Amino acid sequence: MAAEGSGGSTGAGVGRRLPPHSPSGLVLQTVEMHTGGEPLRIIPRLEAAEEAAAVGGLSLLALRREVAATQDHVRRALMHEPRGHGGMYGAVVVRGAAAAAGAHLAALFLHGAGYSAMCGHAVMALGRFALDYGLVAAPSCPETAVHLRCPCGPITAFVPWDGHHSGNPVRFHSVPAFAVTTDLAINVPGYGKVVVDIGYGGTFYAFLSAEQLGLDVCSSKIRDLVNAASAVTEAVRKQFKLHHPESEDLAFLYGTILTDGKDAFSEEPTTNICVFADEQVDRSPTGSGVTARIALQYHKGLIQLNQTRTFRSSTTGSLFTGKAVKATKLGDYNTVVVEVSGEAFYIGTTTFTVEEEDPLKYGFFFK
């Protein structure tokens, strides 16, 4: 831990605390974590969001719109450079009965281009955070259920607890996940006709093997994979209309996941890379992506209930596991609840200052 003085017992800095200590401007405190290499910058409290939830009685999807309209400078300041980077991801913890609606906490998910409806790697990290920061009144050993409210719906994380600290692995049970369509032919400019599956795991993804695009998910250059996945996302958005049975606010394609094509059940890991939002690359195997991919595999009869598959990130090599644990219904869809498991770790805590006179105070972003 840094000492308050900066020069021992002598020098001009004696008795002065380290910056930042500007009397003006926004101060943002965060808890830094990662799950499978994918960062999570947690904002433990955003009073404006809690006030909006309390006064307006907003649904979490409506609160997400309100925060985007009135507090987007917070997202940009923390996700974009110089405080963030092109792959940064964040979560706003929203407390209070109006927002959490009986859950231990509600969460809004942030990324470089905006806001998501679900994030599995974030849920695993937030499960640990909720226990270690006292958001669960009476944790139980050896595992505690942490109830989260996400824009896509209620999620339960199961977190190891030894009486003093949280641990790993963390698992969560998803909202009902389903196959939207399979073997959909899409014309992708620059790549030709490909066949994709579209699945929902709290948000929608297109899935296809990288081989269809002339690439290898394990050995091709990341830039080539990103370009190809982004082209698929754009093509699907133009050629296929999504629908969600509960809310049209959820009916958007979040990204494309390129795979090694190994969808049939196997004890061996299957590798994928997720490119989401504005060409952002997930460093983890992607929790909501694993959820959607399990739903597709179950729909195709490639796996059965409680058969565990292992998913590897092509960027970091980190692993998640996933399995369908319960068959359900949502509207006209046959759905499954999926359990996803992974490891989340603390990196540190940070205090960021936003000085009013800084011309780049709310960050910048370029590709």
N, C-alpha and C positions, 0 to 999 in steps of 0.2 A: 504494500500500500504506500502511496506517495506521502511523504511528510509535508506538513503545511509550509515549513520554511523552504527556501530554495538554495541556501548557501551556507549551511552549517551555522556557526555562532557569529560570523562576521558578514559584512556586506550590506548593500542597500536593501536586500530583500528580507532582512530579519523581521520577524513578527507579522509578515504579510502572508495571507493565504494565497494559494495558487489560483490563477485565473481558471475559469471565467468568473468575474464578479462585476460585470457591467450592471449599473443601476437601471438600465432601460432594456427593453426587448424581452422576447419570449424565452423562458427556460423550460426545457423538456428533459425529463428524466426517463431513462429506459432500462430495461433488463434485457441483456443480450443472450440468446441461446442459438443452438442449431440442432436440427434433427436430420441425421444422415447427410450432413454437410450443407443442407439448405438453411440459410440464416433465418432467424426470427427475432426481430426487434420489437419487444413488447413495450407498449405504453401503458403502464399500470393504471393510469386514470386520465381521462379527458373530461373535465368538468362540463364543458359545453355539450358533449354528447349525453351525459347523464341528465343535465338540465332539460335538454330537448326531449328525452325519453319521458321524464317525469311530468313535464308540462303538457306535452302533446299526446301522451299515451300512444306513441308510435309503435308499429310493428318494427321488427329489426330490419326488414327490407326497407321500410320507410325511413328508419333512422339512418340507414346507410346512405340513402339519397340526401337526407338533411345534412349529414356530415360532409358528403361530397360537395354540397352546395355552399356550405358556410365555413368548413374547417379544412378544406383541401390543402391550404398552405402548410398544415401540420404534416400531411402525407408527403408533400413535395419536399419539405425541409428534411425529413428523416429518411425517405427512400432514395432521393436523388443525390448526386454529388453536390458538395464535397463531403457531406456526412454519410451518405450512402453510396451505392454503386449500382451498376446495371442489373445485378442479380439480387438486390435487396428485397426482403419481404418483411412485413410487419403485422402486428395485431394490436388493436385498441381494446383494452379490457373495460367493459362497461358494467358497473355495479349498480345495485339498487333494485328494489322490487319491480319498478316500472320497466326496466330494461331486461332483467334476468328472468322474470316471470316464473319464479320457483326454482330456477337453476342456480348453481353456485356463482356463475358469472355468464355474461354475454360477451361476444367477441365480434369485432368488425375486422376484416382482413384487408390489408393494404399491399400494393405492389407498385412497380414503377409507372404503370399506366393507369392505375385506378384502384378498383375495389372488387373483391371476389365474394362469392356466396359460400364457399367452403374451402377449407385447407386442412388436409389431414396431418401434415407435418407440424403445423401450428397447433392443432388440437393435442397432439402428443406432448409438445413442449408446454402448452398451457395447463395440461393436467398436472405436471410436476410443479409449475409455478403456483397453481391454485393451492396445493398442499403446503409448499414451503413458505408462502407469503400469507398463510392464515385465512384464506378465503373459504376453506371448509372447516366448519366449527369443531367437528369431532372426527378426525380421521381414524380409520380402523386398520389394524394389522391383520394379515400381511399385505393387504391390498385395499385401496379405497376407490369407490366409484365417485367420479367427479362429473357432475352434470353441467354441460355447457349449452348455451343457446347460440346457435349460429344463424346467419341469414337464410340458409337452406332448411333449417329446422333443428330439433333437439339432438344432441350428440352426447353419448356417455363415454368417458375415458376411464380406464381402470389402471390405477397407478400403484406400484409397490410402495409401501410405507413401513418403516421400521420403528415407528414411535417418535422419531426425531427428524428424519429426512426422507424425501422421496427418492425413488430409484428407477431402474430400468429392468426389462423393457416395459414400455407403456403400450397398451392396446386401446382401441376404441371401437365402438359399434356405430355404424353409419346410419344415416337416414336411408329409407328404402331406395335401393339402387336398381337400375334396369337397363336392358338393351333397348335402344331406340330403333335402330335398324341395322341390318347386317348385309354385307356384300353389296353395298351401294356403289354404283359406278359414278365416278367424278372425273371430269376433264380438268386437269391441272396444267395451266399454261407453262410451257418449258419442260414439262415432264410427261405429258400425254395422259392417257386414261389410266386411272388406278381404281382399286376397289377398297372401300373403307367400311369399318364398323363404327357406329356411334353409340356411346354408352354414357349413362348418367351416374355419378357417384357423389352427388352434392353440387356438382356442376358438370357441364357436358364436354366430352372430348371426342375427337375423331381418332381412330386407331388404324394403323396399317403397318406392314413390315417395311423396313427401310429398303429391303431388296427391290420392292416395286419401283422405287425411285432411283435405282442403280447405286445404292449406298449400302454400307455395312454399319449397323448401329454401334458395333464395338470398335471399329477401326477407322471409319471415315472421319474427316476433319469436322470438328464441332460446327464451324461456320457453314459447311456444306449441309449438315444435318439441320441446322437452324433455318437456312434458306429454303430447303425442301419442305420442312414441316410448316413453315409460315405460308408457303405457297398453297399447301393443302388446306390449311385453315381458311385462307381467303377464298379458295374455290368452293369449299363446303358451305361457307356462309352465303355465297352467292347462289348456290345451286340447290340448297336444301333448307327448308324452313323447320325450325325446332319448335316444340311445344312442351310445356310442363303442365301437368294436370292440376297443380295447386296455384301457381303464380306465373304469369308471363314475365315478371321481373327476373325469373330464373332461366328463361328460355334464350340463352345465348351460348354460343360455342366459345369455350374458354381457351382451347388450344388443341394441338395435335400431339399424339404420343406415337413415336416411331418405335417399333419392336424388332426383336430378332425372329419373329414369326413362330415362336415356340409356344403355341396356345394350348395344345393338348396337355393333360395332366402329366407331370413329371416331378420326381424328387429334386431334380436339378434346377438351379435358378434360371429364370428367363430375364433377359436384359431389355431395358427400354430407356428412352430419353423423352422428356416432356418439354415441349416448347409452348409457352402460354403467353397470354396478354400481348404485349408489343415485343415479340421475339425474346422474351425472357426465358432463361433456361433453368429448370429445376435441377438442383444438385443432388436431390434425393430421388428415390424411385417414385415419388409423388403419391401421397396418401389417398387423395380423392381419385387419382388416376388408377391406383391399384383397386380401389373400390369399384370403379366403373369397369375395369378390365375383368375382374372376378365376375361381375354381373353378366358380362358378355359371354364369358366362358361357361358359366352356369346355364345361360339361355341356350347355348349351342350344344349342351350336353357333354362338354369336354371335362367338366369337373362335377362332383357331387357335393352335397352339404357336408361341411366339416372336413373337407380335403384341403390341406394347407399347401399353398404354393409360395415360393420364394421369388421375390422380384429384386433385380439388381439395377442400380443406376449406372448407366454407361459413362457418366462424368466422374463419379467419385468411387464407384465400386461398392457403395453402401447398400445395405439390404433391408427390405421390409418383407413381412409375410402377410398373407391375406387368405381368408376363407369365408365362404358363405355359411352363415350360421342359422338363418331362418328364412323360410319362404313366406312372402307377404303379398299384398295387393295395394296398388295405388292407382285409383281411377281405373282405366282400362289396362293398365300394365301389370304383368306378373313381375314382382320385384323380390329382391333378397336384401336382408340385413347382412352387411359384410363386416367382419372383424379384421382390422389392420393393426399390425404390431411393428414397433421400431424403437430406436433409442434416441432420446433427446438429452442434450447436455448444456449446462450453463457455460457462458463465455465470460461474462462480467456484467458490470453496471456502468452506465454512462450518464453524464449530465451534459446536455447540449445547450449552447446559448445562441440565440438569434438576435444579433444586434441590428437595430432599426436602420442604422446608416449603411449597412452592408448591402451593396447593389445586388448581390447574389444570395441574399439572406434566405430565400425560399428554394435554393438549390437550382441546379441545371441538369439537363439530361441530353445526351446525344448518343448516336450509334456509330 
